[in-house]
Amino acid sequence: MKKVLKYGVIYCICILAVAYFRIRPYTTERREAARNEYNIVYLNYESALADYEDAIEDYQKRAKQFETASIIDYNKNVSKKYDLGESIEMRATISYNLIRNGGIGNDFSYSANINGSSLSNRTQVKINLFRNNTLQITITEHDPSIDDVGEKTETFLFPLDRLNEGTINSYTIYARETRGRGAGESAEFNVTLTLEPVRKIDLTSNRYVKSKFTESRPTKPTKPLLPTEKDFTISDIFANDVAFHTICEILALIFLVRIVLFARHSIIEARREQERLRKMEQEKEQREIERAEFIKELSGQSIRDFCKVPTNISFTQDNLPKDNNNRIYGSYTVYISRSGTKYHRKCGCSSANIPYHLFRVQSRGYAPCARCCPPNGDLPQWYRDYIAMLEKAKRLDVQS
């Protein structure tokens, strides 16, 4: 290892010496001039990029204002020609499509309104022509205590050039569970609003009616280009001498770094292996001591006898106790439902028909039913001791 490091360092020094004497004629003044030009070009680019970001933000604002003003101005011209007034009657149809239900329930109700007018299928509503229309949608999942609500408010302008075709708008709404076991879960809905004209108008003679804003649409600014070699006048910054020097430096640095990393990695791996073997030996000794103490503690008894498990108790594959009762877990059998929070002794009480073990429902937060199931205490001590001894026997590799 020491020999590899010695000759590797000497090799790197030789490469760097050759590169230094080869590049010496390349003057400091030329390097400084190239560096200054590079900095100036990139400073100009960064300044132009900052100006572009400001311009694009202003463009987006003006484009939005332009679209709104253009639609309103066009609507005013058409409304004046056909004497439509400030609003128009439209037939609205709204539909609700459940995309995903995260388990918040299924008792949903829906409500929506446009400009304060309630919506249902094929309802006639007034749509504003000269200002924004407001759509409010509410989806409620009814719970016994607190309802889960999803709401959305949208504004839109209705362009009269689409009067005869109508419009179809889609929205995504989430109804979220705020409390209880399902807190944080949600149901996703796709809501579709269709607006159809109550009375169609022949707009073919209205082709000459245009917005006064048509010819003044904002122009999107152009993003500045990243500088390239063509933008630099000192072209010999990439001359052969510089390239040769750079290659020599890179080769020497790569070789040196690889040698150092190899040596460091070898040393670290050797230390880790020693530490791992030492810990394994200590753990083996400690396990043997604990195993001997455990066997001595049992005094030749089985774990079942040591923990004083009642004689009428047998255990399932999951180490859950079961007595001689003919139910699936004996007298430890209780019943739950898919959405309830109580467990029941009587099958069918409150629609509970899923068999479960009494000890398991207690550990998972279920409460006893006040009608059919008197409250139980904690797990019996013999069962706690039995489970603890089984886990210890498994860890110490003792036959149970």
C-alpha positions as a Markdown table, in Angstrom:
| # | Residue | x | y | z |
|---|---|---|---|---|
| 1 | Met | 0.0 | 0.0 | 0.0 |
| 2 | Lys | 2.8 | 2.5 | 0.9 |
| 3 | Lys | 4.7 | 1.7 | -2.3 |
| 4 | Val | 1.5 | 2.3 | -4.4 |
| 5 | Leu | 1.0 | 5.7 | -2.7 |
| 6 | Lys | 4.7 | 6.7 | -3.1 |
| 7 | Tyr | 5.0 | 6.0 | -6.9 |
| 8 | Gly | 1.5 | 7.3 | -7.6 |
| 9 | Val | 2.4 | 10.7 | -6.0 |
| 10 | Ile | 5.7 | 10.9 | -7.9 |
| 11 | Tyr | 3.8 | 10.2 | -11.2 |
| 12 | Cys | 1.3 | 13.0 | -10.5 |
| 13 | Ile | 4.1 | 15.5 | -9.7 |
| 14 | Cys | 5.9 | 14.6 | -13.0 |
| 15 | Ile | 2.7 | 15.2 | -15.0 |
| 16 | Leu | 2.1 | 18.6 | -13.4 |
| 17 | Ala | 5.7 | 19.7 | -13.9 |
| 18 | Val | 5.5 | 18.9 | -17.7 |
| 19 | Ala | 2.2 | 20.8 | -17.9 |
| 20 | Tyr | 3.7 | 23.8 | -16.1 |
| 21 | Phe | 6.7 | 24.2 | -18.3 |
| 22 | Arg | 4.7 | 23.5 | -21.4 |
| 23 | Ile | 2.2 | 26.3 | -20.7 |
| 24 | Arg | 4.6 | 28.9 | -19.3 |
| 25 | Pro | 4.7 | 30.9 | -22.6 |
| 26 | Tyr | 1.0 | 31.5 | -22.2 |
| 27 | Thr | 1.0 | 34.9 | -20.5 |
| 28 | Thr | -1.0 | 36.1 | -17.5 |
| 29 | Glu | -2.3 | 39.1 | -19.4 |
| 30 | Arg | -4.0 | 37.0 | -22.0 |
| 31 | Arg | -5.7 | 34.8 | -19.3 |
| 32 | Glu | -6.9 | 38.0 | -17.5 |
| 33 | Ala | -8.3 | 39.5 | -20.7 |
| 34 | Ala | -10.2 | 36.3 | -21.5 |
| 35 | Arg | -11.5 | 36.1 | -18.0 |
| 36 | Asn | -12.7 | 39.7 | -18.0 |
| 37 | Glu | -14.5 | 39.3 | -21.3 |
| 38 | Tyr | -16.2 | 36.1 | -20.1 |
| 39 | Asn | -17.4 | 37.9 | -16.9 |
| 40 | Ile | -18.8 | 40.8 | -18.9 |
| 41 | Val | -20.6 | 38.6 | -21.4 |
| 42 | Tyr | -22.3 | 36.6 | -18.7 |
| 43 | Leu | -23.1 | 39.6 | -16.6 |
| 44 | Asn | -24.9 | 41.0 | -19.7 |
| 45 | Tyr | -26.7 | 37.7 | -20.1 |
| 46 | Glu | -27.9 | 37.6 | -16.5 |
| 47 | Ser | -29.1 | 41.2 | -16.7 |
| 48 | Ala | -31.0 | 40.4 | -19.9 |
| 49 | Leu | -32.5 | 37.3 | -18.3 |
| 50 | Ala | -33.7 | 39.3 | -15.3 |
| 51 | Asp | -35.3 | 41.9 | -17.6 |
| 52 | Tyr | -37.0 | 39.0 | -19.5 |
| 53 | Glu | -38.5 | 37.6 | -16.3 |
| 54 | Asp | -40.0 | 41.0 | -15.4 |
| 55 | Ala | -41.3 | 41.4 | -18.9 |
| 56 | Ile | -42.9 | 37.9 | -19.0 |
| 57 | Glu | -44.7 | 38.6 | -15.7 |
| 58 | Asp | -46.0 | 41.9 | -17.1 |
| 59 | Tyr | -47.0 | 40.2 | -20.3 |
| 60 | Gln | -49.0 | 37.6 | -18.5 |
| 61 | Lys | -50.9 | 40.3 | -16.6 |
| 62 | Arg | -51.6 | 42.3 | -19.7 |
| 63 | Ala | -52.6 | 39.2 | -21.7 |
| 64 | Lys | -55.2 | 38.3 | -19.1 |
| 65 | Gln | -56.5 | 41.9 | -19.0 |
| 66 | Phe | -56.6 | 41.9 | -22.8 |
| 67 | Glu | -58.6 | 38.6 | -23.0 |
| 68 | Thr | -61.1 | 39.9 | -20.4 |
| 69 | Ala | -61.5 | 43.3 | -22.1 |
| 70 | Ser | -61.8 | 41.7 | -25.6 |
| 71 | Ile | -64.6 | 39.4 | -24.6 |
| 72 | Ile | -66.5 | 42.1 | -22.7 |
| 73 | Asp | -66.2 | 44.5 | -25.6 |
| 74 | Tyr | -67.3 | 41.9 | -28.2 |
| 75 | Asn | -70.3 | 41.0 | -26.0 |
| 76 | Lys | -71.3 | 44.7 | -25.7 |
| 77 | Asn | -71.2 | 45.1 | -29.5 |
| 78 | Val | -73.3 | 41.9 | -30.1 |
| 79 | Ser | -75.7 | 42.8 | -27.3 |
| 80 | Lys | -76.2 | 46.3 | -28.7 |
| 81 | Lys | -76.9 | 45.0 | -32.2 |
| 82 | Tyr | -79.4 | 42.3 | -31.0 |
| 83 | Asp | -80.8 | 44.2 | -28.0 |
| 84 | Leu | -79.8 | 41.4 | -25.6 |
| 85 | Gly | -79.2 | 43.6 | -22.5 |
| 86 | Glu | -76.5 | 42.9 | -19.8 |
| 87 | Ser | -77.4 | 39.2 | -19.3 |
| 88 | Ile | -78.8 | 36.3 | -21.3 |
| 89 | Glu | -80.9 | 33.2 | -20.4 |
| 90 | Met | -79.0 | 29.9 | -20.6 |
| 91 | Arg | -80.0 | 26.3 | -19.9 |
| 92 | Ala | -77.5 | 24.8 | -17.4 |
| 93 | Thr | -76.9 | 21.1 | -16.8 |
| 94 | Ile | -74.5 | 19.9 | -14.1 |
| 95 | Ser | -73.3 | 16.4 | -13.4 |
| 96 | Tyr | -71.1 | 14.9 | -10.7 |
| 97 | Asn | -68.8 | 11.9 | -11.3 |
| 98 | Leu | -67.0 | 10.2 | -8.4 |
| 99 | Ile | -63.5 | 9.5 | -9.5 |
| 100 | Arg | -62.0 | 8.1 | -6.3 |
| 101 | Asn | -63.2 | 7.5 | -2.8 |
| 102 | Gly | -60.6 | 7.2 | -0.1 |
| 103 | Gly | -63.1 | 5.7 | 2.4 |
| 104 | Ile | -64.8 | 8.7 | 3.8 |
| 105 | Gly | -68.3 | 7.3 | 3.3 |
| 106 | Asn | -71.0 | 7.1 | 0.6 |
| 107 | Asp | -73.8 | 9.4 | 1.8 |
| 108 | Phe | -73.2 | 12.3 | -0.6 |
| 109 | Ser | -75.3 | 15.3 | -1.5 |
| 110 | Tyr | -74.6 | 18.0 | -4.1 |
| 111 | Ser | -75.5 | 21.7 | -4.5 |
| 112 | Ala | -74.4 | 24.4 | -7.0 |
| 113 | Asn | -75.4 | 27.9 | -8.0 |
| 114 | Ile | -74.5 | 30.4 | -10.7 |
| 115 | Asn | -74.6 | 34.1 | -9.6 |
| 116 | Gly | -76.7 | 33.0 | -6.6 |
| 117 | Ser | -79.2 | 30.9 | -8.7 |
| 118 | Ser | -79.5 | 27.3 | -7.6 |
| 119 | Leu | -78.6 | 24.7 | -10.3 |
| 120 | Ser | -80.2 | 21.4 | -11.2 |
| 121 | Asn | -80.5 | 19.5 | -14.4 |
| 122 | Arg | -81.6 | 21.8 | -17.3 |
| 123 | Thr | -82.2 | 24.8 | -15.1 |
| 124 | Gln | -82.6 | 28.2 | -16.8 |
| 125 | Val | -80.1 | 30.8 | -15.3 |
| 126 | Lys | -79.0 | 34.3 | -16.2 |
| 127 | Ile | -75.5 | 34.6 | -17.5 |
| 128 | Asn | -73.7 | 38.0 | -17.2 |
| 129 | Leu | -72.3 | 39.4 | -20.5 |
| 130 | Phe | -70.3 | 42.4 | -19.2 |
| 131 | Arg | -68.7 | 41.0 | -16.0 |
| 132 | Asn | -67.6 | 37.7 | -14.5 |
| 133 | Asn | -70.0 | 35.0 | -13.5 |
| 134 | Thr | -69.6 | 33.2 | -10.2 |
| 135 | Leu | -70.0 | 29.4 | -10.0 |
| 136 | Gln | -70.2 | 27.8 | -6.5 |
| 137 | Ile | -70.2 | 24.0 | -6.0 |
| 138 | Thr | -70.6 | 22.2 | -2.7 |
| 139 | Ile | -70.3 | 18.4 | -2.2 |
| 140 | Thr | -71.2 | 17.1 | 1.3 |
| 141 | Glu | -70.7 | 13.6 | 2.7 |
| 142 | His | -73.1 | 13.3 | 5.7 |
| 143 | Asp | -71.7 | 11.9 | 8.9 |
| 144 | Pro | -73.5 | 11.4 | 12.3 |
| 145 | Ser | -71.3 | 14.0 | 14.0 |
| 146 | Ile | -69.4 | 16.3 | 11.5 |
| 147 | Asp | -70.1 | 16.4 | 7.7 |
| 148 | Asp | -67.2 | 16.1 | 5.2 |
| 149 | Val | -67.5 | 19.1 | 2.8 |
| 150 | Gly | -65.7 | 19.9 | -0.5 |
| 151 | Glu | -66.3 | 23.4 | -2.0 |
| 152 | Lys | -65.1 | 25.3 | -5.1 |
| 153 | Thr | -65.7 | 28.8 | -6.4 |
| 154 | Glu | -64.9 | 29.7 | -10.0 |
| 155 | Thr | -65.4 | 32.8 | -12.1 |
| 156 | Phe | -65.8 | 32.9 | -15.9 |
| 157 | Leu | -66.8 | 35.1 | -18.8 |
| 158 | Phe | -69.2 | 33.8 | -21.4 |
| 159 | Pro | -68.2 | 34.9 | -25.0 |
| 160 | Leu | -71.2 | 35.4 | -27.2 |
| 161 | Asp | -69.4 | 34.0 | -30.3 |
| 162 | Arg | -70.0 | 30.6 | -28.7 |
| 163 | Leu | -73.7 | 31.3 | -27.9 |
| 164 | Asn | -75.2 | 28.8 | -30.3 |
| 165 | Glu | -72.7 | 26.0 | -29.5 |
| 166 | Gly | -72.8 | 26.5 | -25.7 |
| 167 | Thr | -69.9 | 25.7 | -23.4 |
| 168 | Ile | -68.7 | 22.7 | -21.4 |
| 169 | Asn | -66.5 | 23.4 | -18.3 |
| 170 | Ser | -65.0 | 20.7 | -16.1 |
| 171 | Tyr | -63.8 | 21.1 | -12.5 |
| 172 | Thr | -62.1 | 18.8 | -9.9 |
| 173 | Ile | -63.4 | 19.0 | -6.3 |
| 174 | Tyr | -62.2 | 17.1 | -3.2 |
| 175 | Ala | -64.4 | 16.3 | -0.2 |
| 176 | Arg | -62.1 | 15.7 | 2.8 |
| 177 | Glu | -62.5 | 13.8 | 6.1 |
| 178 | Thr | -61.4 | 16.1 | 8.9 |
| 179 | Arg | -61.9 | 14.0 | 12.1 |
| 180 | Gly | -62.2 | 10.4 | 13.1 |
| 181 | Arg | -60.3 | 7.3 | 12.0 |
| 182 | Gly | -60.3 | 8.4 | 8.4 |
| 183 | Ala | -59.0 | 11.9 | 9.0 |
| 184 | Gly | -57.0 | 13.1 | 6.0 |
| 185 | Glu | -58.7 | 10.9 | 3.5 |
| 186 | Ser | -60.7 | 12.4 | 0.6 |
| 187 | Ala | -63.1 | 11.7 | -2.3 |
| 188 | Glu | -62.3 | 13.1 | -5.7 |
| 189 | Phe | -65.1 | 14.3 | -8.0 |
| 190 | Asn | -65.2 | 15.6 | -11.6 |
| 191 | Val | -68.0 | 18.1 | -12.0 |
| 192 | Thr | -69.1 | 19.0 | -15.5 |
| 193 | Leu | -71.2 | 22.2 | -16.2 |
| 194 | Thr | -72.9 | 22.5 | -19.6 |
| 195 | Leu | -74.5 | 25.8 | -20.7 |
| 196 | Glu | -76.8 | 25.7 | -23.7 |
| 197 | Pro | -78.7 | 28.6 | -25.3 |
| 198 | Val | -82.4 | 28.9 | -24.6 |
| 199 | Arg | -82.8 | 30.9 | -27.8 |
| 200 | Lys | -80.4 | 30.7 | -30.6 |
| 201 | Ile | -79.4 | 33.9 | -32.6 |
| 202 | Asp | -78.3 | 34.0 | -36.2 |
| 203 | Leu | -74.8 | 35.5 | -35.9 |
| 204 | Thr | -73.8 | 35.1 | -39.6 |
| 205 | Ser | -74.6 | 38.7 | -40.3 |
| 206 | Asn | -72.5 | 39.7 | -37.2 |
| 207 | Arg | -69.2 | 38.8 | -38.8 |
| 208 | Tyr | -68.2 | 42.4 | -39.0 |
| 209 | Val | -68.7 | 42.9 | -35.3 |
| 210 | Lys | -65.2 | 42.7 | -33.7 |
| 211 | Ser | -63.7 | 43.9 | -30.5 |
| 212 | Lys | -61.7 | 47.1 | -30.6 |
| 213 | Phe | -58.9 | 45.2 | -28.8 |
| 214 | Thr | -58.5 | 42.7 | -31.7 |
| 215 | Glu | -55.5 | 44.4 | -33.2 |
| 216 | Ser | -53.8 | 45.3 | -29.9 |
| 217 | Arg | -52.9 | 41.9 | -28.5 |
| 218 | Pro | -49.8 | 42.0 | -26.3 |
| 219 | Thr | -46.6 | 40.6 | -27.8 |
| 220 | Lys | -44.8 | 37.9 | -25.8 |
| 221 | Pro | -41.2 | 38.8 | -25.0 |
| 222 | Thr | -38.4 | 36.7 | -26.4 |
| 223 | Lys | -36.1 | 34.9 | -24.0 |
| 224 | Pro | -32.4 | 35.8 | -24.3 |
| 225 | Leu | -30.0 | 33.0 | -25.6 |
| 226 | Leu | -27.3 | 31.5 | -23.5 |
| 227 | Pro | -23.8 | 32.8 | -24.6 |
| 228 | Thr | -21.7 | 30.5 | -26.9 |
| 229 | Glu | -18.1 | 30.6 | -28.1 |
| 230 | Lys | -19.1 | 32.9 | -31.0 |
| 231 | Asp | -19.9 | 35.6 | -28.4 |
| 232 | Phe | -16.2 | 35.8 | -27.3 |
| 233 | Thr | -13.6 | 37.8 | -29.3 |
| 234 | Ile | -10.6 | 36.3 | -27.7 |
| 235 | Ser | -10.8 | 33.0 | -29.5 |
| 236 | Asp | -7.4 | 31.7 | -28.4 |
| 237 | Ile | -8.7 | 31.1 | -24.9 |
| 238 | Phe | -9.2 | 27.6 | -26.1 |
| 239 | Ala | -5.7 | 27.3 | -27.7 |
| 240 | Asn | -3.7 | 24.1 | -27.9 |
| 241 | Asp | -1.4 | 25.0 | -25.0 |
| 242 | Val | -4.4 | 25.6 | -22.7 |
| 243 | Ala | -6.0 | 22.4 | -23.8 |
| 244 | Phe | -2.8 | 20.4 | -23.2 |
| 245 | His | -2.3 | 22.0 | -19.8 |
| 246 | Thr | -5.8 | 21.3 | -18.8 |
| 247 | Ile | -5.7 | 17.7 | -19.9 |
| 248 | Cys | -2.5 | 17.1 | -17.9 |
| 249 | Glu | -4.0 | 18.7 | -14.8 |
| 250 | Ile | -7.1 | 16.6 | -15.1 |
| 251 | Leu | -5.2 | 13.3 | -15.6 |
| 252 | Ala | -2.9 | 14.0 | -12.6 |
| 253 | Leu | -5.8 | 15.0 | -10.4 |
| 254 | Ile | -7.9 | 11.9 | -11.3 |
| 255 | Phe | -5.0 | 9.6 | -10.8 |
| 256 | Leu | -4.1 | 11.1 | -7.4 |
| 257 | Val | -7.7 | 11.2 | -6.2 |
| 258 | Arg | -8.2 | 7.5 | -7.2 |
| 259 | Ile | -5.0 | 6.5 | -5.2 |
| 260 | Val | -6.1 | 8.4 | -2.1 |
| 261 | Leu | -9.7 | 7.1 | -2.3 |
| 262 | Phe | -8.5 | 3.5 | -2.8 |
| 263 | Ala | -6.2 | 3.8 | 0.2 |
| 264 | Arg | -8.8 | 5.4 | 2.4 |
| 265 | His | -11.5 | 2.8 | 1.4 |
| 266 | Ser | -9.1 | -0.1 | 2.2 |
| 267 | Ile | -8.4 | 1.3 | 5.6 |
| 268 | Ile | -12.0 | 2.0 | 6.4 |
| 269 | Glu | -13.1 | -1.5 | 5.2 |
| 270 | Ala | -10.5 | -3.2 | 7.3 |
| 271 | Arg | -11.6 | -1.3 | 10.4 |
| 272 | Arg | -15.2 | -2.0 | 9.8 |
| 273 | Glu | -14.5 | -5.7 | 9.4 |
| 274 | Gln | -12.6 | -5.8 | 12.6 |
| 275 | Glu | -15.4 | -3.9 | 14.4 |
| 276 | Arg | -18.0 | -6.2 | 12.9 |
| 277 | Leu | -16.2 | -9.4 | 14.0 |
| 278 | Arg | -15.7 | -7.9 | 17.5 |
| 279 | Lys | -19.4 | -7.1 | 17.9 |
| 280 | Met | -20.5 | -10.5 | 16.6 |
| 281 | Glu | -18.3 | -12.2 | 19.1 |
| 282 | Gln | -19.7 | -10.0 | 21.9 |
| 283 | Glu | -23.2 | -10.6 | 20.8 |
| 284 | Lys | -22.6 | -14.4 | 20.6 |
| 285 | Glu | -21.2 | -14.5 | 24.2 |
| 286 | Gln | -24.0 | -12.3 | 25.5 |
| 287 | Arg | -26.6 | -14.6 | 23.8 |
| 288 | Glu | -25.1 | -17.7 | 25.3 |
| 289 | Ile | -25.2 | -16.2 | 28.8 |
| 290 | Glu | -28.9 | -15.1 | 28.3 |
| 291 | Arg | -29.8 | -18.6 | 26.9 |
| 292 | Ala | -28.3 | -20.4 | 29.9 |
| 293 | Glu | -30.1 | -18.1 | 32.3 |
| 294 | Phe | -33.4 | -18.6 | 30.4 |
| 295 | Ile | -33.1 | -22.4 | 30.4 |
| 296 | Lys | -32.2 | -22.2 | 34.1 |
| 297 | Glu | -35.3 | -20.0 | 34.8 |
| 298 | Leu | -37.6 | -22.6 | 33.1 |
| 299 | Ser | -36.3 | -25.3 | 35.4 |
| 300 | Gly | -37.3 | -28.0 | 32.9 |
| 301 | Gln | -40.8 | -26.8 | 32.5 |
| 302 | Ser | -42.5 | -25.9 | 29.2 |
| 303 | Ile | -43.3 | -22.3 | 28.6 |
| 304 | Arg | -47.0 | -23.0 | 28.9 |
| 305 | Asp | -46.6 | -24.6 | 32.3 |
| 306 | Phe | -44.1 | -21.9 | 33.4 |
| 307 | Cys | -46.7 | -19.1 | 32.6 |
| 308 | Lys | -49.6 | -21.0 | 34.2 |
| 309 | Val | -51.7 | -21.1 | 31.1 |
| 310 | Pro | -55.2 | -22.6 | 31.9 |
| 311 | Thr | -55.5 | -26.2 | 30.8 |
| 312 | Asn | -58.6 | -25.6 | 28.6 |
| 313 | Ile | -56.7 | -23.0 | 26.5 |
| 314 | Ser | -55.2 | -23.8 | 23.1 |
| 315 | Phe | -53.5 | -21.4 | 20.8 |
| 316 | Thr | -54.0 | -20.5 | 17.1 |
| 317 | Gln | -51.2 | -20.1 | 14.6 |
| 318 | Asp | -51.0 | -16.4 | 15.6 |
| 319 | Asn | -50.6 | -17.3 | 19.3 |
| 320 | Leu | -54.1 | -16.1 | 20.1 |
| 321 | Pro | -55.8 | -18.1 | 23.0 |
| 322 | Lys | -58.9 | -20.2 | 22.3 |
| 323 | Asp | -60.9 | -22.3 | 24.8 |
| 324 | Asn | -63.3 | -25.2 | 24.2 |
| 325 | Asn | -66.3 | -23.0 | 23.0 |
| 326 | Asn | -67.5 | -24.0 | 19.5 |
| 327 | Arg | -67.0 | -20.5 | 18.1 |
| 328 | Ile | -63.9 | -19.6 | 15.9 |
| 329 | Tyr | -62.0 | -18.2 | 18.9 |
| 330 | Gly | -64.1 | -19.9 | 21.6 |
| 331 | Ser | -65.4 | -17.6 | 24.2 |
| 332 | Tyr | -62.8 | -15.0 | 23.1 |
| 333 | Thr | -64.8 | -14.4 | 19.9 |
| 334 | Val | -66.3 | -11.0 | 19.3 |
| 335 | Tyr | -67.8 | -9.4 | 16.2 |
| 336 | Ile | -67.1 | -6.1 | 14.4 |
| 337 | Ser | -68.4 | -4.3 | 11.3 |
| 338 | Arg | -66.4 | -2.7 | 8.5 |
| 339 | Ser | -67.1 | 0.9 | 9.5 |
| 340 | Gly | -68.0 | 0.6 | 13.2 |
| 341 | Thr | -65.8 | 1.5 | 16.3 |
| 342 | Lys | -67.4 | -1.0 | 18.7 |
| 343 | Tyr | -67.0 | -4.8 | 19.1 |
| 344 | His | -69.9 | -7.1 | 20.0 |
| 345 | Arg | -70.4 | -10.4 | 21.8 |
| 346 | Lys | -73.6 | -11.1 | 19.8 |
| 347 | Cys | -73.3 | -11.7 | 16.0 |
| 348 | Gly | -75.5 | -9.3 | 14.1 |
| 349 | Cys | -75.7 | -6.6 | 16.7 |
| 350 | Ser | -75.4 | -3.2 | 14.9 |
| 351 | Ser | -74.7 | -5.2 | 11.7 |
| 352 | Ala | -71.5 | -6.6 | 13.2 |
| 353 | Asn | -70.8 | -10.0 | 11.6 |
| 354 | Ile | -67.0 | -10.2 | 11.2 |
| 355 | Pro | -65.5 | -12.5 | 13.8 |
| 356 | Tyr | -62.4 | -11.1 | 15.6 |
| 357 | His | -60.4 | -12.1 | 18.6 |
| 358 | Leu | -61.1 | -10.2 | 21.8 |
| 359 | Phe | -57.5 | -9.4 | 22.5 |
| 360 | Arg | -56.9 | -8.1 | 19.0 |
| 361 | Val | -59.8 | -5.7 | 18.9 |
| 362 | Gln | -58.7 | -4.3 | 22.3 |
| 363 | Ser | -55.2 | -3.6 | 21.0 |
| 364 | Arg | -56.7 | -1.9 | 17.9 |
| 365 | Gly | -58.8 | 0.7 | 19.7 |
| 366 | Tyr | -62.3 | -0.8 | 19.5 |
| 367 | Ala | -64.6 | -0.2 | 22.4 |
| 368 | Pro | -67.2 | -2.6 | 23.8 |
| 369 | Cys | -70.8 | -2.4 | 22.8 |
| 370 | Ala | -72.9 | -1.0 | 25.6 |
| 371 | Arg | -75.9 | -3.3 | 24.7 |
| 372 | Cys | -74.4 | -6.8 | 24.2 |
| 373 | Cys | -70.8 | -6.6 | 25.5 |
| 374 | Pro | -69.8 | -5.7 | 29.1 |
| 375 | Pro | -66.4 | -4.0 | 29.3 |
| 376 | Asn | -63.4 | -6.2 | 29.8 |
| 377 | Gly | -60.2 | -5.5 | 31.6 |
| 378 | Asp | -56.7 | -5.6 | 30.3 |
| 379 | Leu | -55.1 | -8.8 | 28.9 |
| 380 | Pro | -54.6 | -11.5 | 31.5 |
| 381 | Gln | -51.2 | -11.7 | 33.1 |
| 382 | Trp | -50.6 | -15.3 | 32.0 |
| 383 | Tyr | -51.1 | -14.4 | 28.4 |
| 384 | Arg | -48.7 | -11.4 | 28.6 |
| 385 | Asp | -46.1 | -13.7 | 30.2 |
| 386 | Tyr | -46.7 | -16.4 | 27.6 |
| 387 | Ile | -46.2 | -14.1 | 24.6 |
| 388 | Ala | -43.1 | -12.5 | 26.2 |
| 389 | Met | -41.5 | -15.9 | 27.0 |
| 390 | Leu | -42.2 | -17.1 | 23.4 |
| 391 | Glu | -40.5 | -14.0 | 21.9 |
| 392 | Lys | -37.5 | -14.5 | 24.2 |
| 393 | Ala | -37.2 | -18.2 | 23.4 |
| 394 | Lys | -37.3 | -17.4 | 19.7 |
| 395 | Arg | -34.6 | -14.8 | 20.1 |
| 396 | Leu | -32.4 | -17.1 | 22.1 |
| 397 | Asp | -33.1 | -20.1 | 19.8 |
| 398 | Val | -34.6 | -22.2 | 22.6 |
| 399 | Gln | -37.1 | -24.9 | 21.8 |
| 400 | Ser | -40.5 | -23.8 | 23.1 |
